[in-house]
Amino acid sequence: MHVHEMVAEAEKTGQPSFSFEYFPPKTAQGVQNLYDRMERMYDFGPKFIDITWGAGGTTADLTGEIVTQAQTYFGLETCMHLTCTDMGETKVNDALSRAYKSGCTNILALRGDPPRNKEKWSATDENFRYARDLVSHIRQKYGSHFDIGVAGYPEGTDDNKDEEQLLDHLKQKVDLGASFIVTQMFYDVDNFIRWVGKVRDRGINIPILPGIMPIATYASFMRRAKHMQCGIPDHFISALESVKNDDAAVREVGKVLVADMCRKIIAAGIPHLHFYTMNLAQATRLVLEELNWMPTTTRPRKHALPWKQSLGLGRRAEDVRPIFWRNRGKSYVARTQDWDEFPNGRWGDSRSPAFGELDAYGIGLTGTNESNRKKWGEPKSVKDVADLFVRYIEQDLDSLPWSEAPLTSEAESIKQDLIDMNKRGLLTINSQPAVNGAKSSDPVHGWGPSNGYVYQKAYVELLVPPALFEKVLPRLHNHPDMSYYAVTMTGELKSNAPSEGPNAVTWGVFPGKEIVQPTIVESISFLAWKDEAFRLGLDWSHCHDADTPSRALIEGMMNDWYLINIVNNDFHSPRAIFELFEGLSVDGLEEVPTIEATANGVHQPVPGTETNGAAAVAATA
């Protein structure tokens, strides 16, 4: 979606919107931290983010990589900065090609700062001396694919304070194809509003996005204001001076000052604000909370689908996914990134193409062995593992090997059932409650267009030992409304599903639309997920040294236990799927497994996982 369309939508609805700017970090750990923060700040509800090109073009390749990740994995509409610094036509075209292939549709075209080793800016290529040259080139080469933004300077630039000349330059960029303006940071709102009037008097009518810098600390506030040569109103100084040595107090005072500034801008008819986050979340979040713009349970962020939609090239129309990757969206996107087309969301067969290899980036367990041991401890019994799962459901842990993020509020209605199951050693790695016609505006279950209704079948996916699986099977056969798939790491698929086709587990009914079916269960996808699920467990086991109880325990579970998913197709019965397991528990929860190896080097079975004959045959078939 183009930036100018987002601004037009905010004007039409009367609901102000905002966006975030990030810059490429200098270290690999910094990049990972940025990805984590971008994903958390996704839930703040920005209309888009933008990624800077870096001083002197030094982080050009990393900018392109971050844009691709943001578009493809995080589903964040992303605007890529592009500068003339150290850029000839070949480099410019390469950067634009990468942006295009990532699904990016917005570019902020800038002249750029001089490289760090030069005092003054000079062109590498005479065809790319000014931002207007970039604007002209992008428009000629890509037509209307990219929305092209340019910089606006309410207080001038460090090398040009001639306002009339800068406005002339701005008009040239607009005449060549620029479609929105992002301003440098400022705090003098009266001057900004005056400048907007002069811009409009020049016949420039494209959207103007004011650059807002939240206040994190007094020192950083003064340093950045001095660096950007922007004026600071007297009331800012007087309010901050008395608390300048107390960072927490500065943030509290600063959020009020910046929020008041934002309200004044909105009142002047500017519907969209652009926040310079400096790759930090807290100061920006405080301003949004002060403005009452953060999503809440009574004012949730609306999603078109119940999962984050990838905005990669060719994926924007994707509207159905297997439920198995519900808690591992990045992995699903990585494993399907080479698909030419995606299963559609209509009722009918949507057989999945082949999934990518398990050794691709981002698919295995993340984190170092040491950090994972610190997070999940060193379990020595099935009970220890079960306790971890209970802690996760109680939100005392924010992740498990099979779940990258904390449990969501959707699980609240089944939370006690999940705790009860896991306490008995039935390890649930995915689930959803039954929903019978919740409004699409519902703060917990809602998604999709307004005035619609959404439905869900109760679903649970869990790991159980073979002996317990044999006890569950007869109960499943006595419940014709329930369908299941079950498999061990090396075993063949067992199922009572009537066909290999998809079984919709989530769907929505909306005015003027066909039924939307965004999550399904099917055999082909489950077998692909099975490999990943057991791989994650083995990765976890290898966080522990060989010949330790923890390694033996987790490896034994992965080698012997079943991965099962169960769908209750009667969505009117919310608890029936949990009643299926009443009275069942894993034997020997308190026992510590032996780590003695057999003659051929295979660990002895974990207590509670011994198979009877039938299960052993199924596991090795």
C-alpha positions in Angstrom: 0.0 0.0 0.0 1.3 3.4 -0.9 2.0 6.0 1.8 -0.2 8.6 0.2 -3.1 6.1 0.3 -2.5 5.5 4.0 -2.7 9.2 4.7 -5.8 9.6 2.5 -7.4 6.8 4.6 -6.6 8.6 7.8 -8.2 11.8 6.4 -11.3 9.9 5.3 -11.9 8.1 8.5 -10.8 10.9 10.8 -8.6 8.4 12.7 -5.0 9.8 12.9 -2.2 7.3 12.0 1.5 7.1 12.5 4.7 5.4 11.3 8.1 4.5 12.7 11.7 5.0 11.5 14.5 2.6 12.3 18.2 2.6 11.3 20.5 -0.4 10.6 22.5 -1.4 13.6 26.3 -1.9 13.5 26.5 -5.4 14.9 24.8 -8.8 14.3 23.4 -8.8 17.8 22.1 -5.3 17.2 20.3 -6.4 14.1 18.6 -9.3 16.0 17.6 -6.9 18.8 16.1 -4.6 16.1 14.1 -7.4 14.6 12.8 -8.3 18.1 11.8 -4.7 18.7 10.2 -4.3 15.3 8.1 -7.3 16.0 7.0 -6.1 19.4 6.3 -2.6 18.1 4.2 -4.1 15.3 1.5 -4.4 17.9 1.6 -0.6 18.5 -0.2 -0.3 15.2 2.1 1.7 12.8 0.8 2.1 9.3 4.3 1.6 8.0 7.9 1.7 9.0 10.9 3.1 7.2 14.5 2.0 7.2 17.3 4.5 6.8 20.2 4.1 4.3 22.8 4.9 6.9 25.3 7.7 7.1 27.3 7.9 3.9 25.6 4.9 2.5 27.7 2.6 4.8 24.8 0.2 5.6 23.2 0.0 2.2 23.2 -3.8 2.0 21.9 -4.2 5.5 19.1 -1.7 4.7 17.9 -3.9 1.9 18.1 -7.0 4.1 16.0 -5.3 6.9 13.4 -4.1 4.4 13.1 -7.7 3.0 12.7 -9.1 6.5 10.2 -6.5 7.6 8.0 -7.0 4.5 8.3 -10.7 4.1 8.5 -12.0 7.7 6.9 -9.4 9.9 4.2 -8.2 7.5 5.2 -4.6 8.0 4.6 -2.2 5.1 8.1 -0.7 4.7 9.5 2.4 3.1 13.2 2.2 2.1 15.4 5.2 2.3 17.7 5.6 -0.8 20.4 8.2 -1.1 22.8 9.5 -3.8 25.8 9.1 -1.5 28.5 6.9 -3.1 25.8 5.6 -5.5 26.1 5.3 -9.2 23.4 4.0 -11.5 24.3 0.4 -11.1 24.1 0.6 -7.3 20.9 2.6 -7.4 19.2 0.0 -9.8 20.4 -2.9 -7.6 18.9 -1.3 -4.5 15.6 -0.6 -6.3 15.5 -4.1 -7.7 15.9 -5.6 -4.2 13.2 -3.4 -2.8 10.9 -4.4 -5.6 11.5 -8.1 -5.1 10.9 -7.8 -1.4 7.4 -6.4 -2.0 8.4 -2.8 -1.0 6.2 -0.2 -2.7 7.6 3.0 -1.0 10.9 4.8 -1.3 12.2 7.9 0.5 14.6 9.5 -2.0 17.3 11.7 -0.4 20.6 13.3 -1.4 22.2 11.9 1.7 25.0 12.9 4.1 28.6 12.9 3.2 30.6 9.7 3.9 32.2 9.6 7.4 35.7 10.2 5.9 34.6 13.3 4.0 33.7 16.7 5.3 31.7 17.8 2.3 29.2 16.0 0.1 30.2 15.2 -3.5 28.5 13.2 -6.2 29.9 9.8 -7.2 27.8 9.9 -10.4 26.9 13.2 -12.0 23.5 11.8 -12.8 22.7 11.4 -9.1 23.7 14.7 -7.5 20.4 15.6 -5.9 17.3 13.9 -4.5 15.4 15.1 -7.6 17.7 13.0 -9.8 16.7 9.9 -7.8 13.0 10.8 -8.0 13.2 11.2 -11.7 15.1 8.0 -12.2 12.7 5.9 -10.0 9.6 7.3 -11.7 11.0 6.7 -15.2 12.2 3.1 -14.4 9.3 1.9 -12.2 6.4 4.0 -13.2 3.8 4.1 -10.4 5.0 1.0 -8.6 6.8 3.0 -5.9 5.3 5.9 -3.9 8.3 8.3 -3.7 8.8 10.4 -0.6 11.2 13.3 -0.3 12.5 15.4 2.6 11.0 18.7 3.8 12.9 21.2 5.9 10.8 23.5 8.1 14.0 25.0 9.7 16.4 24.7 6.7 19.3 22.3 6.3 22.8 22.5 7.8 24.2 23.8 4.5 21.2 25.9 3.3 19.0 28.2 5.3 17.4 29.9 2.3 13.7 28.8 2.8 12.6 30.1 -0.6 15.3 28.1 -2.4 14.5 25.0 -0.4 10.8 25.3 -1.3 11.8 25.7 -5.0 13.8 22.5 -4.7 10.8 20.8 -3.0 8.5 21.9 -5.9 11.0 20.5 -8.4 11.0 17.1 -6.7 7.2 17.0 -6.6 7.0 18.0 -10.3 9.3 15.1 -11.1 7.1 12.6 -9.3 7.5 12.8 -5.5 4.2 11.8 -3.9 4.7 12.5 -0.1 7.0 14.6 2.1 8.7 13.6 5.4 10.1 16.5 7.4 13.1 16.6 9.5 12.5 16.5 13.3 11.3 19.7 15.0 9.7 20.9 18.2 8.5 24.3 17.1 4.9 23.5 16.0 4.0 27.1 15.2 6.9 27.3 12.8 6.0 24.0 11.2 2.4 25.1 10.6 3.6 28.3 9.1 5.9 26.3 6.8 3.1 24.0 5.7 1.2 27.1 4.7 4.1 28.2 2.5 4.4 24.7 1.0 0.7 24.7 0.0 1.0 28.2 -1.4 3.6 26.8 -3.8 0.9 24.5 -5.2 2.4 21.5 -3.4 -0.6 19.4 -2.3 0.9 16.0 -1.6 0.8 14.6 2.0 3.2 16.0 4.6 4.4 13.7 7.3 5.9 15.6 10.3 9.0 14.0 11.8 8.5 13.6 15.6 11.4 12.7 17.9 10.2 11.4 21.3 12.3 12.5 24.4 14.1 9.6 26.0 16.8 11.5 28.1 17.7 15.1 28.5 21.2 14.6 27.1 20.0 12.8 24.0 17.2 15.4 23.5 19.7 18.3 23.5 22.3 16.5 21.5 19.9 15.6 18.7 18.2 19.0 18.6 21.7 20.6 18.3 22.8 18.1 15.6 19.7 18.8 13.5 19.8 22.6 14.3 16.2 22.6 15.3 14.7 25.2 17.6 13.5 24.3 21.1 10.5 26.2 22.4 11.1 27.9 25.8 8.4 25.9 27.5 10.3 22.7 26.6 13.5 23.9 28.3 11.7 25.2 31.4 9.8 21.9 31.8 12.8 19.7 31.3 15.6 21.6 33.0 14.4 20.9 36.6 14.3 17.1 36.0 17.2 16.7 33.5 19.2 14.4 35.8 16.3 12.0 36.3 15.8 9.9 33.1 12.4 8.5 34.2 11.1 12.0 35.1 12.4 13.3 31.8 10.4 10.7 29.9 7.3 11.5 31.9 7.6 15.2 31.2 8.7 14.6 27.7 5.8 12.4 26.7 3.4 15.2 27.7 5.3 17.8 25.8 5.5 15.7 22.7 1.9 14.5 22.9 0.7 18.1 23.2 2.8 18.9 20.2 1.2 16.0 18.3 -2.3 17.2 19.2 -1.6 20.6 17.8 -0.3 19.2 14.6 -3.4 17.0 14.2 -5.6 19.9 14.9 -3.9 21.8 12.1 -5.2 19.2 9.6 -2.1 16.9 9.4 -3.5 13.3 9.9 -0.3 11.2 10.0 2.8 11.5 12.3 6.2 9.9 11.6 8.1 9.0 14.8 11.9 8.8 14.8 12.3 5.9 17.2 16.1 5.7 17.4 15.5 1.9 17.4 13.9 2.2 20.9 10.4 1.4 22.0 9.8 3.0 25.4 9.8 6.8 24.6 7.6 6.3 21.5 5.2 4.0 23.4 4.8 6.6 26.2 3.8 9.3 23.7 1.3 6.9 22.0 -0.2 6.0 25.4 -0.5 9.7 26.3 -2.3 10.2 23.0 -4.5 7.1 23.7 -3.4 5.7 20.4 -2.1 2.3 21.6 -4.3 -0.7 20.9 -6.2 -1.9 24.0 -8.6 -4.8 24.7 -11.5 -2.3 24.1 -9.8 -0.7 21.1 -7.8 -3.5 19.5 -5.6 -3.3 16.4 -7.6 -4.7 13.5 -6.1 -7.5 11.4 -7.2 -8.5 8.0 -6.5 -12.2 8.9 -5.9 -14.0 12.2 -2.2 -14.2 11.3 0.3 -11.6 10.3 0.0 -11.3 6.5 3.3 -11.4 4.6 3.8 -8.4 2.3 6.5 -10.1 0.2 6.2 -9.9 -3.6 3.6 -12.4 -4.7 2.3 -13.1 -1.2 -0.1 -10.1 -0.7 -3.1 -12.2 -1.9 -2.2 -15.2 0.4 -5.2 -15.8 2.6 -4.9 -19.3 4.0 -2.2 -21.1 6.1 -2.0 -24.4 8.0 -2.6 -23.8 11.7 0.5 -25.8 12.7 2.8 -22.7 12.2 0.5 -20.5 14.3 3.4 -19.7 16.8 6.2 -19.8 14.2 5.1 -17.4 11.4 8.7 -16.5 10.3 9.6 -20.2 9.9 6.5 -20.8 7.7 7.3 -17.8 5.5 10.9 -19.0 5.2 9.8 -22.5 4.2 7.4 -21.3 1.6 9.3 -18.4 0.2 9.9 -20.1 -3.2 6.3 -21.0 -3.8 4.9 -19.6 -7.1 1.4 -19.7 -5.8 -0.3 -20.3 -2.5 -3.3 -22.4 -1.5 -6.4 -20.3 -1.8 -9.0 -19.8 1.0 -12.0 -21.2 -0.8 -13.8 -24.3 0.4 -12.2 -27.1 -1.6 -8.9 -28.9 -2.1 -5.8 -26.7 -1.7 -3.0 -29.2 -1.8 0.2 -27.6 -0.6 3.4 -27.5 -2.6 6.7 -28.9 -1.2 8.0 -27.1 1.8 11.6 -25.8 2.0 14.5 -27.5 3.7 14.8 -27.6 7.5 18.3 -26.2 7.5 17.2 -22.8 6.0 17.9 -19.7 8.1 15.4 -19.0 10.8 13.8 -22.5 11.0 15.8 -24.1 13.8 15.8 -23.2 17.5 17.1 -19.7 18.1 19.3 -18.6 20.9 22.6 -19.9 22.2 22.8 -23.2 24.1 23.7 -21.2 27.3 20.8 -18.8 26.9 18.3 -21.6 26.3 19.5 -23.5 29.4 19.1 -20.3 31.4 15.6 -19.8 30.0 14.3 -23.4 30.3 16.6 -24.9 32.9 17.9 -28.5 32.8 14.9 -30.8 33.1 15.6 -34.2 34.4 12.1 -35.7 34.3 8.9 -35.4 32.3 7.4 -33.5 35.2 10.2 -30.9 34.8 9.3 -30.5 31.2 5.6 -30.4 32.0 6.3 -27.7 34.6 7.9 -25.5 31.9 4.8 -25.8 29.8 2.6 -24.9 32.7 4.8 -21.8 33.4 4.4 -20.8 29.8 0.6 -21.0 29.9 0.6 -19.1 33.2 2.8 -16.5 31.3 5.7 -16.9 33.6 7.8 -17.9 30.5 7.6 -15.9 27.3 8.6 -18.8 24.9 9.0 -22.5 24.4 11.0 -24.3 21.7 7.7 -24.6 19.7 6.4 -21.1 20.5 8.4 -18.0 19.7 6.1 -15.5 21.5 4.1 -15.4 24.7 0.7 -16.9 25.0 -2.0 -14.6 23.6 -5.2 -13.4 25.3 -7.2 -15.8 23.0 -6.1 -18.7 25.2 -7.7 -17.1 28.3 -11.0 -19.1 27.9 -9.1 -22.4 27.8 -6.2 -21.5 30.0 -7.2 -23.7 33.0 -7.9 -26.7 30.7 -4.4 -26.3 29.2 -2.8 -26.0 32.6 -4.6 -29.1 33.8 -3.5 -31.1 30.7 0.1 -30.1 31.0 0.3 -30.8 34.7 -0.6 -34.4 33.7 2.2 -34.5 31.2 0.1 -33.9 28.1 2.3 -31.3 26.5 0.3 -28.8 24.4 2.3 -26.9 21.8 -0.6 -25.3 20.0 -4.3 -24.8 20.6 -7.3 -22.6 20.0 -10.7 -22.3 21.6 -14.0 -22.9 19.9 -15.7 -19.6 18.7 -19.3 -19.6 17.6 -19.9 -16.3 15.7 -17.9 -13.7 17.5 -18.2 -10.2 15.9 -15.2 -9.3 13.6 -14.7 -6.3 16.0 -14.3 -8.6 19.0 -11.2 -7.4 20.9 -9.9 -11.0 21.4 -11.1 -13.1 18.5 -12.0 -10.5 15.9 -10.3 -10.0 12.5 -11.3 -9.1 9.0 -13.7 -6.4 7.6 -16.3 -4.7 9.8 -19.8 -6.1 10.5 -18.7 -9.7 10.0 -18.6 -12.8 12.2 -15.8 -15.2 12.9 -15.8 -18.9 13.8 -13.3 -21.4 15.1 -13.2 -25.1 15.8 -11.5 -26.2 19.1 -8.0 -27.4 18.2 -5.2 -28.8 20.2 -1.8 -30.1 19.2 0.3 -32.0 21.8 3.1 -34.5 22.5 2.2 -37.7 24.3 4.0 -41.0 24.9 2.9 -44.1 23.0 1.2 -45.8 25.9 -1.0 -42.8 26.5 -1.7 -42.5 22.8 -3.1 -46.0 22.8 -5.5 -44.9 25.5 -6.6 -41.9 23.6 -7.4 -43.7 20.3 -10.5 -45.6 21.5 -11.9 -42.3 22.9 -11.3 -40.6 19.6 -13.1 -43.3 17.7 -16.1 -42.8 20.0 -16.3 -39.1 19.0 -17.1 -39.0 15.3 -17.1 -35.2 15.4 -13.3 -35.2 16.2 -10.6 -35.8 13.6 -7.0 -36.3 14.3 -3.5 -36.8 12.8 -0.8 -38.5 14.8 2.8 -39.5 14.0 6.1 -40.2 15.7 9.4 -38.8 14.5 10.1 -41.7 12.2 6.6 -43.3 12.0 3.9 -43.3 9.4 0.9 -41.0 9.7 -2.1 -42.3 11.6 -5.5 -40.5 11.1 -9.2 -40.8 11.0 -9.6 -37.9 8.7 -12.0 -38.7 5.8 -9.7 -37.3 3.2 -6.3 -35.7 2.6 -7.9 -32.4 1.7 -8.0 -29.4 4.0 -10.2 -29.1 7.1 -11.1 -25.5 7.8 -10.5 -24.7 11.5 -11.1 -20.9 11.3 -13.4 -19.0 9.0 -15.1 -15.7 8.7 -18.4 -14.5 7.1 -18.4 -10.9 6.0 -20.9 -8.7 4.0 -20.4 -8.8 0.3 -17.6 -11.5 0.5 -17.2 -15.2 0.0 -16.5 -17.2 3.1 -12.8 -16.6 4.2 -11.0 -19.6 5.4 -7.6 -18.5 6.8 -6.4 -21.5 8.8 -6.7 -25.2 7.9 -5.5 -28.7 9.0 -4.3 -31.1 6.3 -2.1 -34.1 6.1 0.7 -32.9 3.7 1.3 -29.7 5.7 1.2 -31.7 9.0 3.9 -34.0 7.8 6.1 -31.1 6.9 5.4 -29.5 10.3 6.1 -32.8 12.0 9.7 -32.8 10.8 10.2 -29.2 12.1 8.5 -29.9 15.4 10.7 -32.9 16.2 13.8 -31.0 14.9 13.0 -28.2 17.4 12.9 -30.7 20.2 16.2 -32.2 19.2 17.7 -28.8 18.9 16.6 -28.2 22.5 18.1 -31.5 23.6 21.4 -30.4 22.0 21.5 -27.3 24.2 22.6 -29.8 26.9 25.9 -31.7 26.9 26.0 -35.3 25.8 25.5 -38.0 28.5 23.5 -35.6 30.7 20.0 -36.4 32.1 18.5 -33.5 30.2 19.9 -34.6 26.8 18.7 -38.1 27.4 15.3 -37.0 28.6 14.5 -34.7 25.7 16.0 -36.9 23.0 14.1 -39.9 24.3 10.8 -38.0 24.2 11.5 -36.9 20.6 12.5 -40.4 19.5 9.4 -42.1 21.1 6.5 -39.7 21.6 3.6 -39.0 19.3 2.8 -35.6 17.9 -1.0 -35.4 17.6 -3.4 -32.7 16.4 -7.1 -33.0 17.1 -9.9 -30.9 15.7 -13.4 -30.9 17.2 -15.5 -30.2 14.1 -18.5 -29.4 16.3 -17.7 -25.8 17.1 -20.7 -25.6 19.4 -19.0 -27.8 22.0 -16.1 -25.7 23.4 -14.9 -28.2 26.1 -15.4 -31.6 24.4 -11.8 -31.7 23.1 -10.5 -31.4 26.7 -13.0 -33.9 28.1 -11.4 -36.4 25.7 -8.3 -36.5 28.0 -10.0 -36.6 31.4 -8.4 -39.1 33.8 -5.4 -39.6 31.5 -1.9 -38.7 32.6 1.7 -39.7 31.8 3.1 -42.4 34.1 6.2 -41.7 36.1 6.2 -37.9 36.0 8.4 -37.8 39.1 11.0 -40.3 37.9 14.4 -39.4 36.6 15.4 -41.1 33.3 18.5 -43.3 33.1 21.3 -42.0 31.0 23.0 -45.3 30.6 23.6 -46.2 27.0 22.9 -49.6 25.5 25.6 -51.5 23.6 24.7 -49.7 20.4 24.8 -46.3 22.0 21.0 -45.7 22.1 19.7 -44.3 25.4 17.2 -46.3 27.5 13.6 -45.2 27.2 12.3 -42.3 29.2 9.9 -43.3 32.0 6.3 -43.0 30.8 7.3 -43.6 27.2 7.6 -47.4 27.1 5.7 -48.8 24.1 3.5 -51.8 24.0 3.8 -54.0 20.9 1.2 -52.3 18.8 2.7 -48.8 19.4 6.2 -50.1 18.7 5.1 -51.4 15.3 3.4 -48.1 14.5 6.5 -46.1 15.4 8.8 -48.1 13.2 6.5 -48.7 10.3 
